[in-house]
């Protein structure tokens, strides 16, 4: 079966999944100065654009190693604002920034080396005032707007498997589960053992298996997944799925009880 989308591989690559997948989402993070020196960076009013192999990606920049303990998390920038121009004039700009295109960032404190993951940064006030297009306040808002704009380009054929998933779904699903550290976003149980990671699934919130955008995905344990709605309850009646639910609840009962999983013994 084929569905029409415009340049899906390129569209997915801009929506937040790690490279180097040939298809599927890509999160891209690059040294901004090196890319700028190579002529790959273009500062515009709405964002900072990075060109890779002729393909243009829309993103922002943030400090590589800020002093979080003293000043808190840094702001992110989408243009050559007053702060950025001041740093350039003082010779304090080059080598200090990452270019990125995800909804969250990883921050490493320059003094103590502490790493902060999945941080949602606020937009620089000067950038907001300078750009008439920035109607968001943080990296999540930037990403959501990017996601919405990319949907306007739907128009090529995409092949799906017999279950209706895109052919790169397994890669996307594995990467999303790794990113969420195999933790259920519903009941918060974490499955650390590699042999038990089959108990962690990725759910399409809208029910549309072709919509692999990050804001449509949810990492869930098999018990929570099986109880999403009437359709899921019916789908999980299959013998293999019931065996997985039984094995999962028997092994992780204590943790599920502590976390107050609402579906335990339902």
N, C-alpha and C positions, 0 to 999 in steps of 0.2 A: 504494500500500500504506500502511496506517495502523497505528501502534503506540500503545499506551496509556501515557500519562505524566500526572502531575498538574502542571498549570501549568508546563509546560516552560520557557516564556520567562522566568518569574520565577526558576525554579530555576537555569537557566543563567546568568542575570544575576548570581547570587551566587557563582559559582564561578571568578572570576578573569580574565575577559577584558575589555579596555578598553571603556569607553563611548564614544560614544553609540549602540551598536548596538541596534536595536529588538528583535532576537532574537540569541541567542548569549551567550557569557560576557561578564561585565563586571568589570573591576577598577575599584573606586571608591576615590578618595582625595579627602578633603575637609578643609578647615580645621575642626578640631574645635570651636574656640571659636565661630566663626560659626554652625555648625550647632547648638551648644548654646544660643546666644543666641536662635536661631530656634525653639527648642523641639523640635528634631529628634533629640536625643541622649538615650538612656536607659541609665544605668549599672546593670547587673544583676550577679548573682554569676558568671555564666558568660561574659559578654562585654559589649561596648559596642554598643548597637543604634542604628542610624541609620535614620530614616524618610524616604523620598523618594517623593512622589506617592502616599502611602498604603501603600507597600510597605516592609516592615521588612527591614533588612540587618544581619547579625551581623558584628562586626569588633573591632578593637583600636585602640590609639593608640600613636604613637611620636614622639619629638622631631623637629621639622622640621630644625633645623640644630644638631646636637651638635658638641662639640669632640672630634672623633675622634682627633686627633693626641695629645691629652693623656689622654683618658679611654677611648679605644676606642669601639666601637659601643654605642649605648644599649640598654637593655632595652625591651621593649614591655609595655604595661599592658592589662589586660582589665577593671579595676574601679577604684573609688575606694580605692586601697590607702593605706598609711601615707605613701608617698612623694608620691602625688598630693594627699592631704589637706594634707600639710605645705606643698607648693607653693601650694595654694589659700590657706592661712592667711597665707602670707608675701607674697601678691600676685604670685607668680612662675609662675602657671599659664596665664593667658589668652594666647592667641596663639602658644603654644609647640609645639602638637601637631597632627599629622595624624591623622585617622581613616582606617583602611585595612582591606582585607579580602583581601589577596593572601597567597601563601605566602612571598614575598620583598619587600623594600623597596628604594627608592633613597635613599641617604643623601648629603647635601651638607655637607661640613665648614664650619662657620660662620666659621673663621678664614682658611683658604686656598682655599675654594671647590671643593676636590677632590670629585668625584662618585664614589660607590661604588654600583655597580648589582648587583641580584640578591643582596642581603644577607639572610641568614636570621638574624633577631634572636632572642636568648634572652628567655624570659619573666621578668619581674620576680619576685624571690623573695617579696616581700610579697604580690603578687597570687596566687602559687601557694599560699601558706599561708592566705590569706584565702578562697580559693575551693575548695570541696570538690569541684568539678567538673573543675578543670584537671588532667587527667592527661597533659599534654604539657609540653614544655620549651622549644619554640621556635615561630616563626611557621609553619614547615612542619607541625609537629604540630597547631597550631591549625587550619590550612587543611585538613589531612587529616580531622580530626574534623568540621569543617563540611561537607566533601564527603560524608562518610559519612552524616551526619544528613540532608542534602538528598536522598539516595537513598531515604529512607524515604517520600518524598512522591510516588513514581511512580504516576500514574493518569490521564493524558489522552491524547488522540489526537494523534499527530504524523505529518505526511506526509513521506515520503522520496522521493528521486528514483529513477530506474530502476536505479541502481547500488546502492541501499540506504543512501545517505548522507542525513542530515537536510538539509533545504533550505537551512539556513544554514551548511553545512559549508565552502563556499568562503570565506566571511568568517572563520570560525573558523580555518581552515587558514592563510589569509594573515596573520592577526594573530599566530598562534603562531610562524610563521616569522620575522616581523619581530621579535618579542620575543627569539627565539633568535639574532638577527642572521645568519640564513641560514647557520648553522653546524651541521654534522652532529654529533649527540650521540653517534654511534657512533665514527666515525673522526676527528672534529674538523676536517674540512676546511671552510673558509669560502668561500662563493661571493659575491664582492663585486659582480660585474658584473650590473646589472639584467637584461640580456638572457639571462643564464645561470641566473636564479633558478628556471627550470623544472626544473633538476637537483636542487633541494631539495624534499623531500616531507614530509608529516606522516603518521606511521604510528600506527595504533591498536594499542597493545601487546596488548590482550586479543583482538583480532580482531573485536570488536563495534563496528560502524560507528556505532551509536547512542550509544555511550558516549563523549561528547566531553569528559569531565572531564579536567582538565589532567594529573592523574597517570596517565591512560591514553594520553597523547599523547607522541610522540617525533619530533623534527626529524631527518631523515636524508637523506643524499644518495641519488641514484637507484641507485647501485651497492650501497650497504648495504641499501636498501629491497628491492631485487630478490633479496637473499639471506637474507631474514629466516627463511624456512621453505620447505617444499616447495610450499605453496600460492602463495606469492609468486613463487617461481621459475617456476612454471607460468604465473601471470598475466603475468609480465614477458617471456614468450616472444613476445608480440605484436610485430609488425614495428615499430610506432612506438616502443614501449618499448625494443626492442633498438637502434634508431637513436639514442635518447637516451643509452643506456648507452655506446654506441660513441663518440658525440660528446663525452660527459663524460670518459671515460677518456683519450681522445686529447688533449684540451685540458688536463686537470688531472693527467696521469700523473706529472709530477715531484713535485707536492705530495702525491699519493696515495702515492707511493713513500716520500717523506720521513716521512709520517705512519704508514706501515706498514699501509695498508689491507689487511685479510686477504683481500679478495675480488678484488683486482686480478689479472687474467689467470687467474682460476679457470675 
